[in-house]
Amino acid sequence: MKKVLKNLRQTDGKVTERKGNFRSLDEIFGFNHSKYPTHDEKQYSRGISDMNLADLYKEAVRVGLLPTDNRTLLVERLMKEFKRATAAVLTSNIKPIQLKPSKKAMEILGDARPRSV
């Protein structure tokens, strides 16, 4: 019975394998609504550099590109399409809101400051 208990693991709910800068809740929870497995350009570049020509063809068709026989050109097209597709995800259209408080609000806030004794 003791040997069985030694093999059990307890979890604390923390994700320890993934470290990095997350840009959305989908990335934190591991949901991927993109056609790419990552938003990291270097990681995707390493992935396609390890592929042979047949795998590059499959990748091009999967992302909606017309595959070519020239490996260099195909890799360039895949990277260009990756940058185009991920740029929409990584850029935010939300502009920061800058509020100008009214004089009355500034008076109220001015009274809330700690006073020296």
VEXKOL-443451 format. One record per residue (C-alpha): chain; x, y, z. Coordinates in Angstrom, 3 decimals, always signed. Each point is the difference from the previous one (the first is absolute). Layout:
BEGIN
<mivo><cadena>A</cadena><px>X</px><py>Y</py><pz>Z</pz></mivo>
...
END
This chain:
BEGIN
<mivo><cadena>A</cadena><px>+0.000</px><py>+0.000</py><pz>+0.000</pz></mivo>
<mivo><cadena>A</cadena><px>+2.838</px><py>+2.434</py><pz>+0.788</pz></mivo>
<mivo><cadena>A</cadena><px>+1.619</px><py>-0.535</py><pz>-3.378</pz></mivo>
<mivo><cadena>A</cadena><px>-3.218</px><py>+1.029</py><pz>-1.737</pz></mivo>
<mivo><cadena>A</cadena><px>-0.187</px><py>+3.240</py><pz>+2.003</pz></mivo>
<mivo><cadena>A</cadena><px>+3.564</px><py>+0.938</py><pz>-0.966</pz></mivo>
<mivo><cadena>A</cadena><px>-0.988</px><py>-0.058</py><pz>-3.675</pz></mivo>
<mivo><cadena>A</cadena><px>-2.873</px><py>+2.449</py><pz>+0.508</pz></mivo>
<mivo><cadena>A</cadena><px>+0.455</px><py>+3.670</py><pz>-0.697</pz></mivo>
<mivo><cadena>A</cadena><px>-1.801</px><py>+2.964</py><pz>+1.437</pz></mivo>
<mivo><cadena>A</cadena><px>-0.708</px><py>+3.064</py><pz>-2.091</pz></mivo>
<mivo><cadena>A</cadena><px>-0.251</px><py>+3.603</py><pz>+1.045</pz></mivo>
<mivo><cadena>A</cadena><px>-1.593</px><py>+1.292</py><pz>-3.198</pz></mivo>
<mivo><cadena>A</cadena><px>+3.091</px><py>+1.865</py><pz>-1.167</pz></mivo>
<mivo><cadena>A</cadena><px>+1.233</px><py>-0.308</py><pz>-3.556</pz></mivo>
<mivo><cadena>A</cadena><px>+3.737</px><py>-0.418</py><pz>+0.346</pz></mivo>
<mivo><cadena>A</cadena><px>+0.915</px><py>-1.139</py><pz>-3.507</pz></mivo>
<mivo><cadena>A</cadena><px>-0.999</px><py>+3.219</py><pz>-1.776</pz></mivo>
<mivo><cadena>A</cadena><px>+1.820</px><py>+3.137</py><pz>+0.911</pz></mivo>
<mivo><cadena>A</cadena><px>-0.048</px><py>+3.223</py><pz>-1.904</pz></mivo>
<mivo><cadena>A</cadena><px>-1.996</px><py>+3.032</py><pz>-0.849</pz></mivo>
<mivo><cadena>A</cadena><px>-3.626</px><py>-0.811</py><pz>-0.595</pz></mivo>
<mivo><cadena>A</cadena><px>-2.010</px><py>+2.408</py><pz>-2.109</pz></mivo>
<mivo><cadena>A</cadena><px>-3.468</px><py>-1.369</py><pz>+0.586</pz></mivo>
<mivo><cadena>A</cadena><px>-2.018</px><py>-2.315</py><pz>+2.196</pz></mivo>
<mivo><cadena>A</cadena><px>-0.147</px><py>-2.458</py><pz>-2.883</pz></mivo>
<mivo><cadena>A</cadena><px>+3.779</px><py>-0.375</py><pz>+0.159</pz></mivo>
<mivo><cadena>A</cadena><px>-0.052</px><py>-0.469</py><pz>+3.769</pz></mivo>
<mivo><cadena>A</cadena><px>-2.612</px><py>-2.743</py><pz>-0.156</pz></mivo>
<mivo><cadena>A</cadena><px>+1.455</px><py>-1.569</py><pz>-3.140</pz></mivo>
<mivo><cadena>A</cadena><px>-2.845</px><py>+0.742</py><pz>-2.411</pz></mivo>
<mivo><cadena>A</cadena><px>+1.150</px><py>+0.619</py><pz>-3.538</pz></mivo>
<mivo><cadena>A</cadena><px>-2.362</px><py>+1.561</py><pz>-2.506</pz></mivo>
<mivo><cadena>A</cadena><px>+2.816</px><py>+0.822</py><pz>-2.390</pz></mivo>
<mivo><cadena>A</cadena><px>+1.168</px><py>-2.112</py><pz>-2.898</pz></mivo>
<mivo><cadena>A</cadena><px>+3.505</px><py>+0.152</py><pz>+1.484</pz></mivo>
<mivo><cadena>A</cadena><px>+1.160</px><py>-1.961</py><pz>+3.043</pz></mivo>
<mivo><cadena>A</cadena><px>+1.843</px><py>+3.026</py><pz>+1.402</pz></mivo>
<mivo><cadena>A</cadena><px>+0.196</px><py>+3.777</py><pz>-0.236</pz></mivo>
<mivo><cadena>A</cadena><px>+3.765</px><py>-0.016</py><pz>+0.458</pz></mivo>
<mivo><cadena>A</cadena><px>+1.786</px><py>+0.689</py><pz>-3.280</pz></mivo>
<mivo><cadena>A</cadena><px>+3.264</px><py>-1.679</py><pz>+1.022</pz></mivo>
<mivo><cadena>A</cadena><px>-1.773</px><py>-3.163</py><pz>+1.111</pz></mivo>
<mivo><cadena>A</cadena><px>-1.988</px><py>-0.243</py><pz>-3.246</pz></mivo>
<mivo><cadena>A</cadena><px>+3.146</px><py>+0.688</py><pz>-2.034</pz></mivo>
<mivo><cadena>A</cadena><px>+1.820</px><py>-2.820</py><pz>+1.786</pz></mivo>
<mivo><cadena>A</cadena><px>-2.967</px><py>-2.271</py><pz>-0.619</pz></mivo>
<mivo><cadena>A</cadena><px>-0.118</px><py>+0.550</py><pz>-3.736</pz></mivo>
<mivo><cadena>A</cadena><px>+3.785</px><py>-0.123</py><pz>-0.352</pz></mivo>
<mivo><cadena>A</cadena><px>-0.112</px><py>-3.545</py><pz>+1.395</pz></mivo>
<mivo><cadena>A</cadena><px>-2.614</px><py>-1.074</py><pz>-2.578</pz></mivo>
<mivo><cadena>A</cadena><px>+0.801</px><py>-1.800</py><pz>-3.207</pz></mivo>
<mivo><cadena>A</cadena><px>-1.486</px><py>+1.173</py><pz>-3.304</pz></mivo>
<mivo><cadena>A</cadena><px>-3.055</px><py>-2.295</py><pz>+0.250</pz></mivo>
<mivo><cadena>A</cadena><px>-0.791</px><py>+1.331</py><pz>+3.488</pz></mivo>
<mivo><cadena>A</cadena><px>+0.439</px><py>+3.572</py><pz>-1.267</pz></mivo>
<mivo><cadena>A</cadena><px>-2.515</px><py>-0.765</py><pz>-2.777</pz></mivo>
<mivo><cadena>A</cadena><px>-2.492</px><py>-1.264</py><pz>+2.582</pz></mivo>
<mivo><cadena>A</cadena><px>+0.562</px><py>+3.055</py><pz>+2.191</pz></mivo>
<mivo><cadena>A</cadena><px>-0.495</px><py>+2.354</py><pz>-2.957</pz></mivo>
<mivo><cadena>A</cadena><px>-3.264</px><py>-1.689</py><pz>-0.970</pz></mivo>
<mivo><cadena>A</cadena><px>-1.157</px><py>-0.019</py><pz>+3.641</pz></mivo>
<mivo><cadena>A</cadena><px>+0.469</px><py>+3.764</py><pz>+0.355</pz></mivo>
<mivo><cadena>A</cadena><px>-1.498</px><py>+0.720</py><pz>-3.423</pz></mivo>
<mivo><cadena>A</cadena><px>+3.063</px><py>+0.578</py><pz>-2.184</pz></mivo>
<mivo><cadena>A</cadena><px>+0.821</px><py>-1.465</py><pz>-3.381</pz></mivo>
<mivo><cadena>A</cadena><px>+3.124</px><py>-2.162</py><pz>+0.458</pz></mivo>
<mivo><cadena>A</cadena><px>+2.983</px><py>+0.458</py><pz>-2.319</pz></mivo>
<mivo><cadena>A</cadena><px>+2.942</px><py>-2.257</py><pz>-0.846</pz></mivo>
<mivo><cadena>A</cadena><px>+2.530</px><py>+2.564</py><pz>+1.223</pz></mivo>
<mivo><cadena>A</cadena><px>+0.640</px><py>-0.680</py><pz>+3.700</pz></mivo>
<mivo><cadena>A</cadena><px>+1.436</px><py>+3.460</py><pz>+0.730</pz></mivo>
<mivo><cadena>A</cadena><px>-2.937</px><py>+1.754</py><pz>-1.618</pz></mivo>
<mivo><cadena>A</cadena><px>-2.458</px><py>-2.263</py><pz>+1.804</pz></mivo>
<mivo><cadena>A</cadena><px>+1.582</px><py>+0.715</py><pz>+3.397</pz></mivo>
<mivo><cadena>A</cadena><px>-0.061</px><py>+3.748</py><pz>-0.734</pz></mivo>
<mivo><cadena>A</cadena><px>-3.681</px><py>-0.159</py><pz>-0.949</pz></mivo>
<mivo><cadena>A</cadena><px>-0.851</px><py>-2.011</py><pz>+3.109</pz></mivo>
<mivo><cadena>A</cadena><px>+1.806</px><py>+2.511</py><pz>+2.225</pz></mivo>
<mivo><cadena>A</cadena><px>-1.663</px><py>+2.948</py><pz>-1.742</pz></mivo>
<mivo><cadena>A</cadena><px>-3.441</px><py>-1.562</py><pz>+0.460</pz></mivo>
<mivo><cadena>A</cadena><px>+0.827</px><py>-0.804</py><pz>+3.643</pz></mivo>
<mivo><cadena>A</cadena><px>+0.998</px><py>+3.613</py><pz>+0.676</pz></mivo>
<mivo><cadena>A</cadena><px>-3.140</px><py>+1.280</py><pz>-1.717</pz></mivo>
<mivo><cadena>A</cadena><px>-2.294</px><py>-2.345</py><pz>+1.922</pz></mivo>
<mivo><cadena>A</cadena><px>+1.591</px><py>+0.556</py><pz>+3.404</pz></mivo>
<mivo><cadena>A</cadena><px>+0.250</px><py>+3.780</py><pz>-0.397</pz></mivo>
<mivo><cadena>A</cadena><px>-3.780</px><py>+0.217</py><pz>+0.269</pz></mivo>
<mivo><cadena>A</cadena><px>+0.060</px><py>-1.966</py><pz>+3.253</pz></mivo>
<mivo><cadena>A</cadena><px>+2.921</px><py>+1.821</py><pz>+1.574</pz></mivo>
<mivo><cadena>A</cadena><px>-1.068</px><py>+3.563</py><pz>-0.714</pz></mivo>
<mivo><cadena>A</cadena><px>-2.702</px><py>+1.571</py><pz>+2.056</pz></mivo>
<mivo><cadena>A</cadena><px>-2.586</px><py>+2.383</py><pz>-1.391</pz></mivo>
<mivo><cadena>A</cadena><px>-0.854</px><py>+1.312</py><pz>+3.454</pz></mivo>
<mivo><cadena>A</cadena><px>+1.302</px><py>+3.486</py><pz>+0.646</pz></mivo>
<mivo><cadena>A</cadena><px>+0.694</px><py>+1.033</py><pz>+3.571</pz></mivo>
<mivo><cadena>A</cadena><px>-2.655</px><py>+2.223</py><pz>+1.484</pz></mivo>
<mivo><cadena>A</cadena><px>+1.246</px><py>+3.285</py><pz>+1.373</pz></mivo>
<mivo><cadena>A</cadena><px>-2.419</px><py>+1.636</py><pz>+2.370</pz></mivo>
<mivo><cadena>A</cadena><px>+0.118</px><py>+3.631</py><pz>+0.993</pz></mivo>
<mivo><cadena>A</cadena><px>-1.688</px><py>+0.311</py><pz>+3.370</pz></mivo>
<mivo><cadena>A</cadena><px>-2.238</px><py>+2.991</py><pz>+0.611</pz></mivo>
<mivo><cadena>A</cadena><px>+0.884</px><py>+2.778</py><pz>+2.436</pz></mivo>
<mivo><cadena>A</cadena><px>-2.543</px><py>-1.378</py><pz>+2.464</pz></mivo>
<mivo><cadena>A</cadena><px>+1.613</px><py>-3.444</py><pz>-0.180</pz></mivo>
<mivo><cadena>A</cadena><px>+3.438</px><py>+1.513</py><pz>+0.561</pz></mivo>
<mivo><cadena>A</cadena><px>-1.326</px><py>+1.859</py><pz>+3.045</pz></mivo>
<mivo><cadena>A</cadena><px>-1.404</px><py>-3.234</py><pz>+1.413</pz></mivo>
<mivo><cadena>A</cadena><px>+3.237</px><py>-1.853</py><pz>-0.709</pz></mivo>
<mivo><cadena>A</cadena><px>+2.017</px><py>+2.870</py><pz>+1.431</pz></mivo>
<mivo><cadena>A</cadena><px>-1.843</px><py>-0.360</py><pz>+3.309</pz></mivo>
<mivo><cadena>A</cadena><px>+0.783</px><py>-3.698</py><pz>+0.131</pz></mivo>
<mivo><cadena>A</cadena><px>+3.749</px><py>+0.493</py><pz>+0.195</pz></mivo>
<mivo><cadena>A</cadena><px>+1.572</px><py>-0.918</py><pz>+3.323</pz></mivo>
<mivo><cadena>A</cadena><px>+0.707</px><py>+3.040</py><pz>+2.094</pz></mivo>
<mivo><cadena>A</cadena><px>+3.163</px><py>+0.402</py><pz>+1.973</pz></mivo>
<mivo><cadena>A</cadena><px>-0.531</px><py>+0.140</py><pz>+3.749</pz></mivo>
END
